[in-house]
């Protein structure tokens, strides 16, 4: 079962505005000063990175499968086997300084702690929290959901 990410429109609008402003400023500056392709390479790299960010912003989803949970944003994919999940907790705030991956576009959601993760946890914000929790509980063998 696939769940889309809940989106805080103000946060996403701010991120888009910042990225577009940087691209426009950099492009406008280069337009009047760059004379060779080598001077344009950093700008081209910036456009590629911003495009990747837009792709990730638009495709955040969470897939509950029989043996694992898949968290995906653009080309980035995190596979979490259910037996490796230690606990699931609610969080509030964007949590820029906390550990773990941030695959959420809203200020509150669920943080999944698991033993095989590089950073130990992943933050998600499914549109239908309760339905997501109900679905994932079917696959967990222990009582590791603390809400």
C-alpha positions, 0 to 999 in steps of 0.5 A: 500500500502506498502513502503520499507525504503530507505537505506543508504548503508554506514550507515547500513554497519557501524552499521553491522560492529560495531555490529559484532565487538562487538559480535566477541570481546566479544565472543573471550574474553569469549572463553578463559576465560569462564568456566561456562554457567553463564559466557556465559549468557551476551554474549548470551543476546548480541547475542539475542539483535544483532539478534533483531537489524538485524531483525529490520534493514532488515524489516523496512516498512511503510503500508498505510491503509484505516484508519491508517498508520502502521510503522513497524521494526521487532517486533516493530509496530507503528500505526498512525490513520490519524485523529491524524496526526498534520503535516508532514515535511521533515528532513535532517540528522540522527537526533539522538538527536531529539525527536520521533521514528527513523524508517529510514535507510537514512539521509533524509526523512519525520517526521510525528508528531501525537498526540497519539505518546509516543514521538510525532513523527516518522521519516521515509524514504520511497523509493518512497517519492513522491508516499508515500506523494501522497498516504497519502494525500488521507487519510488526511482531513487537509492540514498538509503536509509541504514540 
